[in-house]
Amino acid sequence: MIIGGYLPWWWQGACIVCTAVALGISGFSITMHFLNYRKPHEQRLSVRIQLMVPIFCITCLTATLFPTISGLYFDPIREVYEAFVIYTFFSLLILILGGERRIITEICLEHVPSSHAIPILGRFMRKIDLSDPSDFLMVKRGILQYVWFKPLYCLGNFVCICWKHPKLEMVLLILYNVSVTWSLYNLELFWRCLYDDLKRFNPWSKFLCVKLIIFGSYWQGILIHVLILSKKTNNGTEFDQGYVYQNGLLCVEMVGFAILHLVAFPWSVYATKNMPLSARLDYLHSLKDCFGCRDLKWDFAYTLMGPTYYNYRNFEPTAESSLIARADPHSRMRRLQQGFRFEKSGRE
């Protein structure tokens, strides 16, 4: 017996049940965040990351029932949101550390510039010093380029599906892998430079929420397609087995991801019991704050502006003179080249 004509009845039934359970868990967590909306800057990022589960649940279940329609119209929504979540996680790490200004003008003054994780890049590029606004901008743009590229990639895929352009499809695949690799590499650079500062906030559970659901599912899909191509699971059907089976597995796995998100982004820390003296936004205003996206417009605009905003003039060090005195010599030299002058033997 087959339900929908693509998965065995027991598997399709499990997909429907697991999707309903995952949506229930995720919906409860997100709703409780909105009912206890006391830290907008932090909670809006948490909610945006948790929305991955409902989006994946709906699109994956649709893919098992209507693979052609889903691949054409629903998958691009999921893929663009995947890229957006990487940026959101990066924004959350910055927020945890006190914001970009504190990272550039205070925290990273105590850090030795970090070498590149790939040794060959170290021969052509200098070490990463996040106390230098231009280095910070380079890392940030390296992460954000994936967010900007993904809609273009989805549009190109739509063209390939509708009008069959195998060469364009190959170019898009190469560019996609380069873009996602460069984005992950820059996220790893940021993590590496500030790991000791992030460690006390225990961000590993949040990192796993992003890493597993996006890139774990990506490699799982590749493995399934390899098995299909090797004909170990081919039964003569004409539909894309790899695509349907991958989404069928994700439907079941979403229950685990929903629980992981519930634990990693708990709403209880914002409840009245833990924040008795803090006011909260009402439900409608919390929805408007989360989905209004004003913070995204501001951040994207200033990131695109580049050196006109991310420079030493706008990020003048405000840390104690002792921190400035301990700054890396190369960092101090770059400040001198940009017009900064030190006094009292370089202590201020």
JOLINGI-V739195 format. One record per residue. N is the residue number from 0. RES is the residue in three letters. PHI is phi as a letter, one per 20 degrees, with the letter a starting at -180 (* if undefined). Layout:
n & res & phi
N & RES & PHI
N & RES & PHI
This chain:
n & res & phi
0 & MET & *
1 & ILE & c
2 & ILE & d
3 & GLY & m
4 & GLY & n
5 & TYR & c
6 & LEU & c
7 & PRO & g
8 & TRP & g
9 & TRP & f
10 & TRP & f
11 & GLN & f
12 & GLY & f
13 & ALA & f
14 & CYS & f
15 & ILE & f
16 & VAL & f
17 & CYS & f
18 & THR & f
19 & ALA & f
20 & VAL & f
21 & ALA & f
22 & LEU & f
23 & GLY & f
24 & ILE & f
25 & SER & f
26 & GLY & f
27 & PHE & f
28 & SER & f
29 & ILE & f
30 & THR & f
31 & MET & f
32 & HIS & f
33 & PHE & f
34 & LEU & f
35 & ASN & c
36 & TYR & e
37 & ARG & d
38 & LYS & c
39 & PRO & g
40 & HIS & f
41 & GLU & e
42 & GLN & f
43 & ARG & f
44 & LEU & f
45 & SER & f
46 & VAL & f
47 & ARG & f
48 & ILE & f
49 & GLN & f
50 & LEU & f
51 & MET & g
52 & VAL & f
53 & PRO & g
54 & ILE & f
55 & PHE & f
56 & CYS & g
57 & ILE & f
58 & THR & f
59 & CYS & f
60 & LEU & f
61 & THR & f
62 & ALA & f
63 & THR & f
64 & LEU & e
65 & PHE & c
66 & PRO & g
67 & THR & f
68 & ILE & f
69 & SER & f
70 & GLY & f
71 & LEU & e
72 & TYR & d
73 & PHE & e
74 & ASP & g
75 & PRO & g
76 & ILE & f
77 & ARG & f
78 & GLU & f
79 & VAL & f
80 & TYR & f
81 & GLU & g
82 & ALA & f
83 & PHE & f
84 & VAL & f
85 & ILE & f
86 & TYR & f
87 & THR & f
88 & PHE & f
89 & PHE & f
90 & SER & f
91 & LEU & f
92 & LEU & f
93 & ILE & f
94 & LEU & f
95 & ILE & g
96 & LEU & e
97 & GLY & o
98 & GLY & o
99 & GLU & f
100 & ARG & f
101 & ARG & f
102 & ILE & f
103 & ILE & f
104 & THR & e
105 & GLU & c
106 & ILE & f
107 & CYS & f
108 & LEU & f
109 & GLU & e
110 & HIS & d
111 & VAL & f
112 & PRO & g
113 & SER & e
114 & SER & f
115 & HIS & f
116 & ALA & f
117 & ILE & e
118 & PRO & g
119 & ILE & f
120 & LEU & f
121 & GLY & f
122 & ARG & f
123 & PHE & d
124 & MET & c
125 & ARG & f
126 & LYS & f
127 & ILE & e
128 & ASP & c
129 & LEU & f
130 & SER & f
131 & ASP & e
132 & PRO & g
133 & SER & f
134 & ASP & f
135 & PHE & f
136 & LEU & f
137 & MET & f
138 & VAL & f
139 & LYS & f
140 & ARG & f
141 & GLY & f
142 & ILE & f
143 & LEU & f
144 & GLN & g
145 & TYR & f
146 & VAL & f
147 & TRP & f
148 & PHE & f
149 & LYS & g
150 & PRO & f
151 & LEU & f
152 & TYR & f
153 & CYS & f
154 & LEU & f
155 & GLY & f
156 & ASN & f
157 & PHE & f
158 & VAL & f
159 & CYS & f
160 & ILE & f
161 & CYS & f
162 & TRP & c
163 & LYS & l
164 & HIS & c
165 & PRO & f
166 & LYS & f
167 & LEU & f
168 & GLU & f
169 & MET & f
170 & VAL & f
171 & LEU & f
172 & LEU & f
173 & ILE & f
174 & LEU & f
175 & TYR & f
176 & ASN & f
177 & VAL & f
178 & SER & f
179 & VAL & f
180 & THR & f
181 & TRP & f
182 & SER & f
183 & LEU & f
184 & TYR & f
185 & ASN & f
186 & LEU & f
187 & GLU & f
188 & LEU & f
189 & PHE & f
190 & TRP & f
191 & ARG & f
192 & CYS & f
193 & LEU & d
194 & TYR & f
195 & ASP & f
196 & ASP & f
197 & LEU & f
198 & LYS & g
199 & ARG & f
200 & PHE & e
201 & ASN & l
202 & PRO & e
203 & TRP & f
204 & SER & f
205 & LYS & f
206 & PHE & f
207 & LEU & f
208 & CYS & g
209 & VAL & f
210 & LYS & f
211 & LEU & f
212 & ILE & f
213 & ILE & e
214 & PHE & e
215 & GLY & f
216 & SER & f
217 & TYR & f
218 & TRP & f
219 & GLN & f
220 & GLY & f
221 & ILE & f
222 & LEU & f
223 & ILE & f
224 & HIS & f
225 & VAL & f
226 & LEU & f
227 & ILE & f
228 & LEU & f
229 & SER & f
230 & LYS & m
231 & LYS & f
232 & THR & c
233 & ASN & e
234 & ASN & d
235 & GLY & n
236 & THR & f
237 & GLU & e
238 & PHE & f
239 & ASP & f
240 & GLN & f
241 & GLY & g
242 & TYR & f
243 & VAL & f
244 & TYR & f
245 & GLN & g
246 & ASN & f
247 & GLY & f
248 & LEU & f
249 & LEU & f
250 & CYS & g
251 & VAL & f
252 & GLU & f
253 & MET & f
254 & VAL & f
255 & GLY & f
256 & PHE & f
257 & ALA & f
258 & ILE & f
259 & LEU & f
260 & HIS & f
261 & LEU & f
262 & VAL & f
263 & ALA & f
264 & PHE & c
265 & PRO & f
266 & TRP & e
267 & SER & f
268 & VAL & f
269 & TYR & d
270 & ALA & f
271 & THR & g
272 & LYS & f
273 & ASN & e
274 & MET & c
275 & PRO & f
276 & LEU & d
277 & SER & d
278 & ALA & f
279 & ARG & c
280 & LEU & f
281 & ASP & f
282 & TYR & g
283 & LEU & f
284 & HIS & f
285 & SER & f
286 & LEU & f
287 & LYS & f
288 & ASP & f
289 & CYS & f
290 & PHE & d
291 & GLY & f
292 & CYS & m
293 & ARG & f
294 & ASP & f
295 & LEU & f
296 & LYS & f
297 & TRP & f
298 & ASP & f
299 & PHE & f
300 & ALA & f
301 & TYR & f
302 & THR & f
303 & LEU & f
304 & MET & f
305 & GLY & m
306 & PRO & g
307 & THR & f
308 & TYR & d
309 & TYR & e
310 & ASN & b
311 & TYR & f
312 & ARG & f
313 & ASN & e
314 & PHE & c
315 & GLU & f
316 & PRO & g
317 & THR & d
318 & ALA & f
319 & GLU & f
320 & SER & g
321 & SER & f
322 & LEU & f
323 & ILE & f
324 & ALA & f
325 & ARG & e
326 & ALA & f
327 & ASP & g
328 & PRO & g
329 & HIS & f
330 & SER & f
331 & ARG & f
332 & MET & f
333 & ARG & f
334 & ARG & f
335 & LEU & f
336 & GLN & f
337 & GLN & e
338 & GLY & o
339 & PHE & f
340 & ARG & c
341 & PHE & d
342 & GLU & c
343 & LYS & l
344 & SER & l
345 & GLY & n
346 & ARG & e
347 & GLU & c
